[in-house]
Amino acid sequence: MRYFNGLVKNLCLVGNTALDHVGDDPMLFAVQVSRRLPASMAQAVAALGRKTPATSSWHPFSLFLAGDVDAASECLSRGIFRARSSKKSVRLGQIALAANLPELADELVSSVPSGSQDWPPLNRVADGTAAT
């Protein structure tokens, strides 16, 4: 019984933490989860993501997830001119950082005001303090 209670508490903690992360920043959560997916599952998710519009943040993410960093980089580069909001710029920057493209990430977020509430998720990824 004691083991069961501990298991239930841990499952609730994991569930609450996951919901908090999804609510705070779905793109950062997706990057973190994608790092732990088995290759076959990552490919299936990437195939679904490639069906999203090219203007969606999920499109370059799916290219990154599929392992096509060059195509993701090209898509993100086009995104520099299409990102109309700070939040989208930060999301695209997170994808660039995950794909090990820090210069592109800098370009993507250069228009985001430094005091913006959208900065903290990107900073956590950039400085390595985000859970990976």
C-alpha positions in Angstrom: 0.0 0.0 0.0 2.8 2.4 0.9 4.5 1.7 -2.5 1.2 2.4 -4.3 0.7 5.7 -2.5 4.2 6.8 -3.4 3.7 5.8 -7.0 0.4 7.7 -7.2 2.1 10.8 -5.7 5.0 10.6 -8.2 2.6 10.2 -11.2 0.6 13.2 -10.1 3.8 15.2 -9.7 4.9 14.2 -13.2 1.5 15.0 -14.7 1.3 18.4 -13.0 4.8 19.3 -14.1 4.1 18.2 -17.7 0.9 20.3 -17.8 2.8 23.3 -16.4 5.5 23.0 -19.1 3.0 22.6 -21.9 1.0 25.6 -20.6 4.1 27.8 -20.2 5.9 27.0 -23.4 4.7 24.2 -25.7 7.6 24.5 -28.1 10.2 24.1 -25.4 8.3 21.1 -24.0 8.2 19.6 -27.6 12.0 20.0 -27.9 12.6 18.4 -24.6 10.2 15.5 -25.3 11.6 15.0 -28.8 15.1 14.3 -27.4 13.8 11.2 -25.7 11.6 9.8 -28.4 12.7 6.5 -30.0 13.8 7.1 -33.6 10.8 5.4 -35.2 8.4 7.5 -33.2 10.3 10.7 -33.9 10.0 10.0 -37.6 6.3 9.4 -37.4 5.8 12.7 -35.5 8.1 14.5 -38.0 5.9 13.2 -40.9 2.8 14.6 -39.2 4.5 17.9 -38.6 5.7 18.3 -42.2 2.0 18.4 -43.2 1.6 21.7 -41.3 1.8 25.0 -43.2 5.3 26.2 -43.9 4.4 29.3 -41.8 3.8 27.3 -38.7 6.5 26.9 -36.0 5.9 23.2 -36.1 7.0 22.9 -39.7 10.7 23.7 -39.1 10.5 21.7 -35.9 9.4 18.6 -37.8 12.3 19.0 -40.2 14.7 19.2 -37.3 13.0 16.2 -35.7 13.4 14.2 -38.9 17.1 15.0 -38.8 17.1 17.4 -41.8 18.9 20.3 -40.1 19.7 21.9 -43.5 16.1 22.1 -44.5 15.1 23.2 -40.9 17.8 26.0 -41.1 16.4 27.1 -44.5 12.9 27.1 -43.2 13.9 29.0 -40.1 15.8 31.6 -42.2 12.7 32.3 -44.2 10.9 32.6 -40.8 13.0 35.6 -39.9 10.9 37.7 -42.2 7.6 36.0 -41.3 7.7 36.0 -37.5 5.2 38.7 -36.7 5.1 38.2 -33.0 7.7 38.0 -30.2 6.3 34.7 -29.1 6.7 33.1 -32.6 10.2 34.6 -32.9 11.2 33.0 -29.6 9.7 29.7 -30.6 11.7 29.7 -33.9 14.8 30.7 -31.9 14.2 27.7 -29.6 14.1 25.4 -32.6 17.3 26.9 -34.0 19.1 26.4 -30.6 17.9 22.8 -30.5 19.3 22.3 -34.0 22.6 23.8 -32.9 22.2 27.0 -34.9 22.9 29.7 -32.4 23.7 32.4 -34.9 20.3 31.9 -36.5 18.6 31.9 -33.1 20.2 35.3 -32.4 18.8 36.6 -35.7 15.4 35.2 -35.0 15.1 36.8 -31.6 16.8 40.1 -32.4 13.5 41.9 -32.8 12.2 40.7 -29.5 12.4 43.4 -26.8 14.7 42.3 -24.0 12.1 43.0 -21.4 9.5 40.9 -23.1 7.8 38.1 -21.2 8.6 35.8 -24.1 12.4 35.9 -23.3 12.6 33.6 -20.2 11.9 30.3 -22.1 14.6 31.1 -24.7 17.1 32.2 -22.0 16.6 28.9 -20.1 17.5 27.0 -23.3 20.4 29.3 -24.2 22.1 29.2 -20.9 21.6 25.5 -20.3 19.3 25.9 -17.2 16.3 24.3 -18.9 15.6 20.7 -18.1 16.8 18.5 -21.0 
